[in-house]
Amino acid sequence: MFRFGKRQARGATGALADFYRVPVPGPSTPLPEVPFLAVDIETTGLDPARDSVLSIGWVAIDSFLIDASTSGYCVVNADVHRGAGSGERRPVGGVGHSATIHGLTDDDIAAGMPPADALRMLLKALAGRVLLAHYSAIERDFLSLACKRHFGAGLDVPTVDTFALERRHMERMGTYPRGEDLRLPRVRERYILPAYSSHNALTDALACAELFLAQAAHGKGTTLKAVLER
């Protein structure tokens, strides 16, 4: 979890070192003044040690307005990393069955951007902002490990999780979530937001941004501290 103060920048190089030079909003910052970046990633699976990031999408929120001109999307070429339990580097295999979810083929991935270049783009967009995601553990764990591989240190960034905000809200209301209750499309439906196709990283980032603004309008918190991931 992010801690305010000096961030864990030791060992960071390149784009990550540049990212850490930009200060982030303090915990008492009123929510409308907090610059957010809604981020979504698509991956080959759920294990950062074995699976790979295939695409990244993002869009900024400033003054509680989504700025479509800030949106970014990239398909990421298959990374190379250490296999679990081995000391040898190995290329990640094809997208396999995950293609039925995100729709990206092996050819799409082969034509994609090198991972380090994709991270540079994302870190430039994220500098000075709060990361916003739905079930942020996926983005946090995959992106932090990727930063460590390519830029020498993990990603340490204040994070707001729309999944966690909705879970806390439902629990306070005595309506304990079950099964699909906290999936992004189901939560958006409860806030009367339009239905989007899922599992495109940019579309899901936009969907998350819209959901957060709806949650904020329903009084989920007035300062950054009130909504930060716990």
N, C-alpha and C positions, 0 to 999 in steps of 0.2 A: 504494500500500500504506500502511496505517495506521502511523504512527510514534508511540510513546508520548512523552508530554510535552505541550507546548502544541499543541492541535489547530488546524487551519486554519479558524479561526472569523472571520477578517477579512471584513467585509462582510455577515455573517449578520444577518438581521433576524427578527423575529417568533418563530415556533415553533422555527426553527433556532437562533436565538440562545439561546433558553431551553434547548434540547437541549445546547448546548455548555457551559452552566453546570454541568451535572451531571457529576461525575468518573466515569471508567470504571475497571474493575479493572486492577491492574497486572499485568505479565507473569509475576510469580512467584506469582500467586494460585493456590492449588490448584483443580483443575477443579471439584470438588464445590461450591466456594464461589463460582464464577463465575455471575452471572445472565446467561442467554442469552435472545435473542428469535429464534426461527426465523421466517424471512420468505420468502414466495414471491410472485412477481408473474406475471401473465399479460399479454402484450403483443401488438400487431398484427404484430410482426416482431422482428428481432434488431438493428436499427440505432437506437440512442437518438436520433440526430439526425433521423431520418425517422419513426420509429414511436412509438407511444404506450403508456403503461401503461393497461390496461383493468381490472385488479382487483388487490387486494393482500390477502394473508392473513397472519396471524401468531399465534404462541402462545409463551408464556414457559416457560423451564425455570429452576427455582430448586431448589438443593440436589439436583440430579440428578432432579428430579421435574417432569413436565409438568403445568402448572396450566391445565386446560381453561377455568377461569373467566376467564383472561386473554386468551383468543383473540379475535381481531378479523378482520373481513372487510368489504371495501367494493368495490363496483363504481365505477369512475371514469369520469366524463363525458369525452368526447373533449377532449383538451387542444388548445391553440392554440400553435404554435411556428413558428420560422423554417424555411422550406424550405431544403434543402441548396443552397448556391450562390446564394441569393437574399437580398435585403435586405428582403423583404416578409414579413409574418406571414400565415400561412394556416391555416385549420382542417384538422385531420387528417381524412382520409376515413373511410369506413365500415370495419368490421372485416374485410370481404372474406373471403378464403379462411381466415384465421386462426380464423374462427368454427367451422370443422370440428374444430379442436383444443380450444379452451377452451369452446365451447358458448355464448358470449355473443353476443347479436344486437345489431344497431344500436339496436333499441328498448331493450334492457337498458342499453346505454351511454348513450343519451339520457336515461334516467331516473336515471343514476348521480350520484355525489357530485362536486362540483367538485374538481379536482386539488389545489388548495391545502388544502381541508378534509381530504381523504384523507391528505395528507402530515402535517397537524397531528396527526391521530389516530395515525399511525404513529410520528412523532417522540416523542410523549408516551409511547407504549408502549416505545420503544427507548431512551429516556434512561437512562444509567447501565448499559446492558447491552451485551453483545457480540452482534453480528449473526451469525446462523447461517443458512447457505443451502447448497443443492446446486448447484454450478457458480455461484458467487457473482458472477462477472463480470456476469451479467445484472442481478441486483438492484443491485449496486454502481453500474454505469454508468447505468442508467435512473434510479435514485433520486437519484443525485448530480446528474445533469443537471436533473431536476425540481426539486430543492432550489435549484439555482442560478437557475433561471427564476423561482421563486416567492418565495424567501427570500434571494437575493443571494449565496449561496456554496454550494459543493459539500458533499456528505456525507462526513465523515471519521470513521470508526468502526472499532474493532477487529473483525475478521471471521474466522470459522472456516468453512471450506468442506468439507462432507462428501465432495464429489467429489474434492477434492485429497487429503484424508486417505486415501481408499480407493485412489487412484492410487499414492500413496507406499507404502502398505502392500503393494499387489500387486507393485510394482517391487522392494521389499525381499525379497519372497518369490520373486523370479525369475519371476513370472507377469505378463507385460506385457499391460496391457489393450488390447483391440481392439474396434472397432465399438460394440456396445451394452453392453459390459462395465461401463461406469461410469454408465449411466443409472440414475436413482433406483429404478425398480422392480426392475431386475436386481440392484443392490447390496443392496436390502432382501431379496430372495430368498435371497442368500447368507448373510444373517444370520438367516434363518428368521423374518422378520417378515411379517405378513399382507399380502396384496395389496390395494391400494386403487385406485380409479379415479384416473387421472392428469389433470392440467391443470385442477383447481380449486385456486385459490390457497390456500385454507385447508386443504384436505385435503393438499396437497403440503407446506405448512409443517409440519403435524403429522407427515407421513411423514418429513420431514427431521429433525425433533426426535427421533423414535423411533430413526431410524438413528444419529444422533449418540450417543445413550445406549448403543446396542448397540456402536458402535465404541469408546466410552470403556471399556465393560466388557471389551473385548478388548485393553485396554492400549495405546491409541493415544497416550497421553500423561498426565502427572500434573499438569502446570501449564498455565496458559493459553498461555505462550510456546511450549510443545511442539506445540500444535495450531493456532496462528494461521496465517492465510493467508500464504504466502511470495511 
